[in-house]
Amino acid sequence: APAASAPAGNESTAPMVGTFDAASAPDAAAYVNVGDTISEGQTICIIEAMKVMNEFKSDTSATITAIIAKDGEAVQFGDTLFQVQ
C-alpha cells in the first residue's frame, strides 16, 4: 500500500538528465503550482542540459497534486518531477 503522505495520481517524469527549473527566470513566476489544472502540451517546467533550455510539456490534461523536483537541482532520466491526477 502507498504511504499515507504520498499524493494520489500519476507521476510526470524527467525525459532527460539536466537541471530542473520551475520558472523561465529566477525572478519569474513558476510555470505551475500545486492545485493548478494543466492542459496537454502546456509547458510545466524547463530542464536545462548543456546550457540548452528544454521546455518540458505535459503529456496529459490533469491537476498538479505535488511538485517533487526542487528548483535548481539536478534530475536524472526517469526521476519524478510532478504528481498529477
One Martini backbone bead per residue (centre of mass of N, CA, C, O) as a GRO file, in nm:
protein
   85
    1ALA     BB    1   0.099   0.033   0.019
    2PRO     BB    2   0.080   0.351   0.020
    3ALA     BB    3   0.172   0.616   0.157
    4ALA     BB    4  -0.004   0.854   0.327
    5SER     BB    5   0.175   1.108   0.205
    6ALA     BB    6   0.113   1.022  -0.074
    7PRO     BB    7   0.012   1.121  -0.360
    8ALA     BB    8  -0.225   1.094  -0.577
    9GLY     BB    9  -0.149   0.937  -0.888
   10ASN     BB   10   0.062   1.049  -1.130
   11GLU     BB   11   0.364   1.057  -1.301
   12SER     BB   12   0.610   1.302  -1.387
   13THR     BB   13   0.892   1.259  -1.590
   14ALA     BB   14   1.208   1.270  -1.682
   15PRO     BB   15   1.351   1.284  -2.019
   16MET     BB   16   1.623   1.389  -1.874
   17VAL     BB   17   1.925   1.526  -1.813
   18GLY     BB   18   1.939   1.788  -1.553
   19THR     BB   19   1.800   2.104  -1.473
   20PHE     BB   20   1.556   2.217  -1.266
   21ASP     BB   21   1.302   2.453  -1.380
   22ALA     BB   22   1.014   2.630  -1.268
   23ALA     BB   23   1.127   2.875  -1.437
   24SER     BB   24   1.245   3.108  -1.677
   25ALA     BB   25   1.333   3.275  -1.415
   26PRO     BB   26   1.425   3.375  -1.106
   27ASP     BB   27   1.183   3.621  -1.117
   28ALA     BB   28   0.975   3.422  -1.202
   29ALA     BB   29   0.709   3.247  -1.233
   30ALA     BB   30   0.585   2.961  -1.206
   31TYR     BB   31   0.437   2.749  -1.418
   32VAL     BB   32   0.355   2.571  -1.159
   33ASN     BB   33   0.115   2.463  -0.913
   34VAL     BB   34  -0.044   2.349  -0.669
   35GLY     BB   35  -0.370   2.290  -0.823
   36ASP     BB   36  -0.319   2.305  -1.106
   37THR     BB   37  -0.445   2.315  -1.429
   38ILE     BB   38  -0.356   2.115  -1.703
   39SER     BB   39  -0.249   2.084  -2.037
   40GLU     BB   40  -0.190   1.948  -2.313
   41GLY     BB   41   0.130   2.097  -2.399
   42GLN     BB   42   0.209   2.233  -2.146
   43THR     BB   43   0.427   2.417  -1.984
   44ILE     BB   44   0.597   2.307  -1.660
   45CYS     BB   45   0.909   2.322  -1.745
   46ILE     BB   46   1.268   2.315  -1.714
   47ILE     BB   47   1.550   2.154  -1.880
   48GLU     BB   48   1.886   2.185  -1.825
   49ALA     BB   49   2.121   2.115  -2.100
   50MET     BB   50   2.403   2.239  -2.192
   51LYS     BB   51   2.264   2.540  -2.203
   52VAL     BB   52   1.981   2.412  -2.266
   53MET     BB   53   1.640   2.498  -2.294
   54ASN     BB   54   1.396   2.256  -2.201
   55GLU     BB   55   1.080   2.211  -2.263
   56PHE     BB   56   0.826   2.078  -2.052
   57LYS     BB   57   0.553   1.889  -2.151
   58SER     BB   58   0.249   1.787  -2.121
   59ASP     BB   59   0.080   1.459  -2.179
   60THR     BB   60  -0.162   1.584  -2.003
   61SER     BB   61  -0.459   1.629  -1.845
   62ALA     BB   62  -0.445   1.796  -1.519
   63THR     BB   63  -0.351   1.789  -1.171
   64ILE     BB   64  -0.150   1.928  -0.943
   65THR     BB   65  -0.036   1.757  -0.637
   66ALA     BB   66   0.290   1.763  -0.687
   67ILE     BB   67   0.626   1.884  -0.622
   68ILE     BB   68   0.929   1.716  -0.628
   69ALA     BB   69   1.112   1.893  -0.756
   70LYS     BB   70   1.389   2.108  -0.728
   71ASP     BB   71   1.494   2.406  -0.774
   72GLY     BB   72   1.815   2.366  -0.931
   73GLU     BB   73   1.816   2.060  -0.956
   74ALA     BB   74   1.910   1.757  -1.031
   75VAL     BB   75   1.816   1.531  -1.297
   76GLN     BB   76   1.701   1.221  -1.401
   77PHE     BB   77   1.609   0.983  -1.583
   78GLY     BB   78   1.281   0.921  -1.440
   79ASP     BB   79   1.232   1.132  -1.255
   80THR     BB   80   1.026   1.280  -1.039
   81LEU     BB   81   0.846   1.590  -1.071
   82PHE     BB   82   0.534   1.505  -1.073
   83GLN     BB   83   0.206   1.503  -0.949
   84VAL     BB   84  -0.092   1.366  -1.102
   85GLN     BB   85  -0.477   1.377  -1.160
   0.00000   0.00000   0.00000
